[in-house]
Amino acid sequence: MLWWLNARNYEWTDDAFIDARTVTIGAEIVGRITEVPVTDNQPVEAGAVLLRIDDSDYQASLKQAEASVAAAQAEITNVEAQIQAQNAKIDAAQKQVAQAQAALEFAKSEDRRNRELLARGTATQQQAQQAASTLRQDQAALDTATANAGAAKSQLAVLQAQGKSAEAKLQQARASEDQAKTTLTRTTVVAPVAGRATNITVAKGTYAQPGQVLMMFVPKDIWVKANFKETQLDLMRPGQPVDIAIDAYPEKTFHGRVDSVQAGSGTAFSLLPAENATGNFVKVVQRVPVKIVFDKPPDVYLGPGMSVVPTVTVR
């Protein structure tokens, strides 16, 4: 009786294992592997180099992209200089127009005055004809100056369009440069978090392909996945204390707490979930995964799949 009163305060299961979000380490680019500085099961810190891929081709691509950026910048500088020079030409042409306009106004006055004098008989026919000729010449000079000013403005529009084209080329060149830099960084594969490199299937000299799995990586962050029967979950809540016995270390007991209960049974998320709506039905008690985290990181080696017996204090 006393045993039952005590036992009802706990729920335990031997269907439990160490779990972690293992990471697949693969290549994102093509190339021959030049270095693998880690070995199987070696602990590494976040950012540690796991392998290197020959970067000679990617260095060359980056230099080519940088040269394209420099060429595009030089083209922009050249167009800007041409625009400045063209603005100076426009200013000069506008001044010529103003000068021709003033000369034309004077020629008109002279022509009018000489015609009036000729009508009164105080000027010669030659003087009147000379004034008329000067008027026609000044009118032609104004038309020429106006045409030159219009042509200069039209050329400025052409140069401005070239400037926009050069800006677009620069943006394209910079995008290629950024892509080349990104690709170059992918020649060095680093540890995403602290953990252990394991199941290394690659060696120096191997030719890597994009998407090829080269090794597995197990982070330090581990927990217990305990598959309790659904009949054991009535009183189980997040935060409840857990005593954790690990088969590999029978002389030690670890402490943790319930983190969460999966929203569904294990079979509901399996590759081929049970279909109970067809055929004969036999009720089977389902198991629901419960995540249990350690109060502090264990001071022993643990890896995914190792057997655990957790005991949860539910009362």
ZICORKA-V509377 format. One record per residue. N is the residue number from 1. RES is the residue in three letters. PHI is phi in whole degrees, 0 to 359 (999 if undefined). NEAR is the number of other C-alpha atoms within 10 Angstrom. Layout:
BEGIN
N:RES:PHI:NEAR ; N:RES:PHI:NEAR
END
This chain:
BEGIN
1:MET:999:6 ; 2:LEU:297:6 ; 3:TRP:296:7 ; 4:TRP:293:8 ; 5:LEU:298:8 ; 6:ASN:282:10 ; 7:ALA:293:12 ; 8:ARG:289:11 ; 9:ASN:278:13 ; 10:TYR:229:16 ; 11:GLU:230:19 ; 12:TRP:221:20 ; 13:THR:205:15 ; 14:ASP:259:14 ; 15:ASP:266:16 ; 16:ALA:214:23 ; 17:PHE:212:21 ; 18:ILE:290:20 ; 19:ASP:227:21 ; 20:ALA:198:17 ; 21:ARG:270:13 ; 22:THR:295:17 ; 23:VAL:246:15 ; 24:THR:273:14 ; 25:ILE:262:21 ; 26:GLY:224:16 ; 27:ALA:270:23 ; 28:GLU:257:15 ; 29:ILE:224:17 ; 30:VAL:272:17 ; 31:GLY:165:21 ; 32:ARG:270:18 ; 33:ILE:284:21 ; 34:THR:257:17 ; 35:GLU:202:18 ; 36:VAL:231:17 ; 37:PRO:282:12 ; 38:VAL:243:17 ; 39:THR:236:14 ; 40:ASP:302:14 ; 41:ASN:66:15 ; 42:GLN:282:11 ; 43:PRO:288:17 ; 44:VAL:223:20 ; 45:GLU:267:15 ; 46:ALA:299:12 ; 47:GLY:91:12 ; 48:ALA:292:17 ; 49:VAL:286:17 ; 50:LEU:262:21 ; 51:LEU:195:23 ; 52:ARG:233:21 ; 53:ILE:249:25 ; 54:ASP:308:18 ; 55:ASP:253:20 ; 56:SER:299:12 ; 57:ASP:295:10 ; 58:TYR:285:20 ; 59:GLN:296:15 ; 60:ALA:296:13 ; 61:SER:296:19 ; 62:LEU:294:21 ; 63:LYS:297:14 ; 64:GLN:296:16 ; 65:ALA:294:22 ; 66:GLU:296:19 ; 67:ALA:294:14 ; 68:SER:294:19 ; 69:VAL:296:21 ; 70:ALA:297:15 ; 71:ALA:295:16 ; 72:ALA:294:22 ; 73:GLN:295:18 ; 74:ALA:295:14 ; 75:GLU:296:19 ; 76:ILE:296:20 ; 77:THR:300:14 ; 78:ASN:296:14 ; 79:VAL:294:19 ; 80:GLU:298:16 ; 81:ALA:295:13 ; 82:GLN:295:16 ; 83:ILE:295:20 ; 84:GLN:298:14 ; 85:ALA:296:13 ; 86:GLN:291:18 ; 87:ASN:298:16 ; 88:ALA:295:13 ; 89:LYS:295:17 ; 90:ILE:296:21 ; 91:ASP:300:15 ; 92:ALA:296:16 ; 93:ALA:294:22 ; 94:GLN:294:18 ; 95:LYS:294:14 ; 96:GLN:296:19 ; 97:VAL:296:21 ; 98:ALA:298:15 ; 99:GLN:294:16 ; 100:ALA:294:21 ; 101:GLN:296:19 ; 102:ALA:295:14 ; 103:ALA:297:19 ; 104:LEU:293:21 ; 105:GLU:299:15 ; 106:PHE:295:15 ; 107:ALA:295:21 ; 108:LYS:296:19 ; 109:SER:297:14 ; 110:GLU:297:19 ; 111:ASP:295:22 ; 112:ARG:295:16 ; 113:ARG:295:15 ; 114:ASN:291:23 ; 115:ARG:293:21 ; 116:GLU:294:14 ; 117:LEU:293:16 ; 118:LEU:296:16 ; 119:ALA:293:12 ; 120:ARG:273:9 ; 121:GLY:83:10 ; 122:THR:260:11 ; 123:ALA:226:15 ; 124:THR:276:14 ; 125:GLN:298:14 ; 126:GLN:297:11 ; 127:GLN:296:16 ; 128:ALA:294:20 ; 129:GLN:294:14 ; 130:GLN:297:15 ; 131:ALA:294:20 ; 132:ALA:294:19 ; 133:SER:295:14 ; 134:THR:298:19 ; 135:LEU:298:22 ; 136:ARG:296:16 ; 137:GLN:295:15 ; 138:ASP:292:22 ; 139:GLN:295:19 ; 140:ALA:296:14 ; 141:ALA:297:19 ; 142:LEU:294:21 ; 143:ASP:298:15 ; 144:THR:295:16 ; 145:ALA:296:22 ; 146:THR:296:19 ; 147:ALA:297:14 ; 148:ASN:297:19 ; 149:ALA:295:21 ; 150:GLY:297:15 ; 151:ALA:296:14 ; 152:ALA:295:21 ; 153:LYS:293:18 ; 154:SER:297:13 ; 155:GLN:295:16 ; 156:LEU:298:20 ; 157:ALA:298:14 ; 158:VAL:297:12 ; 159:LEU:294:19 ; 160:GLN:295:16 ; 161:ALA:295:13 ; 162:GLN:297:17 ; 163:GLY:296:20 ; 164:LYS:296:13 ; 165:SER:298:15 ; 166:ALA:294:21 ; 167:GLU:298:16 ; 168:ALA:297:13 ; 169:LYS:297:19 ; 170:LEU:295:21 ; 171:GLN:298:15 ; 172:GLN:296:16 ; 173:ALA:294:22 ; 174:ARG:293:18 ; 175:ALA:297:14 ; 176:SER:296:19 ; 177:GLU:295:21 ; 178:ASP:298:15 ; 179:GLN:296:15 ; 180:ALA:295:21 ; 181:LYS:295:18 ; 182:THR:298:13 ; 183:THR:297:18 ; 184:LEU:296:21 ; 185:THR:296:14 ; 186:ARG:284:18 ; 187:THR:285:23 ; 188:THR:244:18 ; 189:VAL:259:19 ; 190:VAL:242:17 ; 191:ALA:290:21 ; 192:PRO:291:16 ; 193:VAL:215:17 ; 194:ALA:289:17 ; 195:GLY:173:19 ; 196:ARG:231:22 ; 197:ALA:276:22 ; 198:THR:212:17 ; 199:ASN:51:13 ; 200:ILE:284:17 ; 201:THR:248:11 ; 202:VAL:236:16 ; 203:ALA:218:16 ; 204:LYS:303:14 ; 205:GLY:99:14 ; 206:THR:293:15 ; 207:TYR:266:15 ; 208:ALA:271:19 ; 209:GLN:241:15 ; 210:PRO:302:11 ; 211:GLY:87:13 ; 212:GLN:290:15 ; 213:VAL:283:15 ; 214:LEU:252:20 ; 215:MET:193:19 ; 216:MET:250:19 ; 217:PHE:224:26 ; 218:VAL:251:23 ; 219:PRO:292:22 ; 220:LYS:291:20 ; 221:ASP:287:15 ; 222:ILE:234:20 ; 223:TRP:207:21 ; 224:VAL:251:28 ; 225:LYS:254:25 ; 226:ALA:252:27 ; 227:ASN:264:22 ; 228:PHE:278:22 ; 229:LYS:293:17 ; 230:GLU:299:14 ; 231:THR:284:11 ; 232:GLN:263:15 ; 233:LEU:266:15 ; 234:ASP:305:8 ; 235:LEU:255:13 ; 236:MET:277:18 ; 237:ARG:224:17 ; 238:PRO:300:13 ; 239:GLY:97:13 ; 240:GLN:291:16 ; 241:PRO:290:20 ; 242:VAL:224:23 ; 243:ASP:264:17 ; 244:ILE:244:22 ; 245:ALA:256:19 ; 246:ILE:248:20 ; 247:ASP:304:13 ; 248:ALA:289:13 ; 249:TYR:227:13 ; 250:PRO:294:8 ; 251:GLU:274:8 ; 252:LYS:241:10 ; 253:THR:236:11 ; 254:PHE:252:17 ; 255:HIS:241:18 ; 256:GLY:204:22 ; 257:ARG:208:23 ; 258:VAL:290:21 ; 259:ASP:267:18 ; 260:SER:194:15 ; 261:VAL:245:20 ; 262:GLN:299:13 ; 263:ALA:278:10 ; 264:GLY:141:13 ; 265:SER:287:18 ; 266:GLY:296:14 ; 267:THR:291:13 ; 268:ALA:296:14 ; 269:PHE:250:10 ; 270:SER:285:9 ; 271:LEU:297:7 ; 272:LEU:235:8 ; 273:PRO:296:10 ; 274:ALA:295:11 ; 275:GLU:246:9 ; 276:ASN:273:10 ; 277:ALA:274:7 ; 278:THR:232:7 ; 279:GLY:71:7 ; 280:ASN:282:7 ; 281:PHE:254:9 ; 282:VAL:236:7 ; 283:LYS:291:7 ; 284:VAL:234:6 ; 285:VAL:297:9 ; 286:GLN:275:15 ; 287:ARG:247:19 ; 288:VAL:240:23 ; 289:PRO:295:21 ; 290:VAL:238:23 ; 291:LYS:271:20 ; 292:ILE:239:29 ; 293:VAL:252:23 ; 294:PHE:281:20 ; 295:ASP:294:12 ; 296:LYS:214:9 ; 297:PRO:303:14 ; 298:PRO:299:11 ; 299:ASP:267:7 ; 300:VAL:232:8 ; 301:TYR:284:8 ; 302:LEU:225:17 ; 303:GLY:219:18 ; 304:PRO:304:16 ; 305:GLY:97:13 ; 306:MET:290:14 ; 307:SER:285:21 ; 308:VAL:222:21 ; 309:VAL:237:18 ; 310:PRO:268:29 ; 311:THR:236:21 ; 312:VAL:262:22 ; 313:THR:276:20 ; 314:VAL:260:17 ; 315:ARG:235:11
END
